[in-house]
Amino acid sequence: MRVPEPSDLVGLFVVEVGERQAWPFIQFCDNDPTPSREVRLYIDTVFDVFLPALVNVEDPLHRLLALNNLTVGAVEFRRPGLDVSFTDGCRLSISGEAQSWTTGDIWWLTPWRA
């Protein structure tokens, strides 16, 4: 299976948010019936989640949870940073710079999986 481009995230929705070892991740699904495909976005640098004013959560990792069930409306690939905007106005912004604790890529997408 091929690794999707960032623009392939548009129209997908969030089905899972979590942390694997040291990397926060977001799992996206395309919800096609024959068969649906999923892809995971891992983050290994500084990121922030911008939420509507109604939501007041300090920790960025906990703000990722607010993205569950949201649909991606737009993606801006700022080589190497990434902004993912959701249809409800939320936005995930991933820094384009490695940190002292970054172990490889600053973010990456897994290959599609059914």
N, C-alpha and C positions, 0 to 999 in steps of 0.2 A: 504494500500500500504506500502511496505517496504521502509526503509531508505537506500539509496545506500551507498556502501563503497566508499572511495576516489578513488579506482582504477576503479570504474564504470564510472568515468568522462572521461576516455580515449575514444576518438572518438566522444565525444559530442562537440557541438559548442555553442558559446556565443550568446544569443538572446536578452539579456537585462542586463544593468548595472544600478545600482541606489543606493539609500539610503532609508531605512525604519526606521523612528525614528532616532536612533543613529547608526544603523548598515549598513555599506556598504554591497551590495550583488551583486552576479553575477548569472544570470539565464542561465542554460544550456538546450539544447534540443538535443534529439537523432535523430530526423528527420526521424524516421521510419514511413511508411505510414499507418500502421494499429494498433493502432493510435500512433502518436508520443508522447513521454513522456518528461516531463521537471522536472528539479530539481534545487533548489536554494541553493547557498552557501552563508551563512552569515558570516561576520567577526566582531569580537569584541576584537581585539587586534591590535598591530602594524603589518603593512604589507607594502610590496613594490612591485612595478611592474617594471620589467626590460624590456626596449624596445630597438629596434634597435637604433643605434646612430643617425639616421635621425630624430627621434622624441625627442623634447626637451620640456618636460612638468615637472614642479617642483612638483606640488601637487600630492601625491599618489592617491587620490580619482579621480582626473581628468585623471590620467594615466590609471585607470581602464577602462575608455571609449574607449581607444585604443584597448581593447580586444574584442570589439563587432565584431561578425561574425568570430572570430578565432576558430580553432578546437584544442582540447586538444590532445597533442601527448604523454604525459607521466605525471605521478603523483608520487611524492615521499612523503610518509607519514612518517614524522620524529617524531613520538609520542612526544608531541602533535602537533608539527608544521606541516606545509603542503607546498609543492612546486608543483605548477601546471605549466607545460611547454607546450607551444603551438607550432604547427607545423611550424610557421613562425619565431621561435626563441625568442618570448616574453616569459616571465616567471613571475608568481605571486608567491611571497614568503610570507607566513604567519608565524609570530613568534610563537614559542611554549610557550611563557610566558604570563600570565595574566598581565594586567596593573591595576593601581589604579581605573580606570574607567570601567574595565571589569565587566559586570553584571552577567555572567554565564559562559557558555563554551566560549573558545577563538575563535572558529569557529564551524559551524555545517551545515549539509546538511538537507534539508527538505525531506519528503517522496516524491517518484515519484508521479507525477500527469499527467493525460492525458489532 
